[in-house]
Amino acid sequence: MAALADLTVKKNDGTTDIVWTGVQPSSGDGVPAIWKSQTVGTAQAHQPEMRLSSRDSQNGASRTLRVTGAYMQIAVNTTTGVTSVINTARLTKEWVFSKSMPSADVNEFVSQFANLEAHATFKSYLKSGFSAS
């Protein structure tokens, strides 16, 4: 298993880097590793978060990795000065790999589909809230 590491990615402007800090490693099957964008917000509840957990299928023939994420819109009440979460965007995704599939094929699957999601056109579909027409 790979060690928990901080992840640096580009923000929406395509130029600015933002660090997602690894705050909790997975302690075993079904327990997620957790990353937070700790430079956002003034409290933990305001920080975007991503989780990754993994486990075997019931019959042990496949491995499932589950990714969840949450990104909060925060606002400060100008009268009270209290910062609150007013909206949340969420992500849930599962990657399922047959344990009998060769590593080269799993690697190709992961690379191609992760790169498709990172493609500018695909990101524009997600940002619009609609699939391709």
Secondary structure, 3 states (H helix, E strand, C coil): CCCCCCEEEECCCCCCEEEEEEEECCCCCCCCEEEECCCCCCCHHHCCEEEEEEEECCCCCEEEEEEEEEEEEEEECCCCCCEEEEEEEEEEEEEEEECCCCHHHHHHHHHHHHHHHHCHHHHHHHHHCCCCC
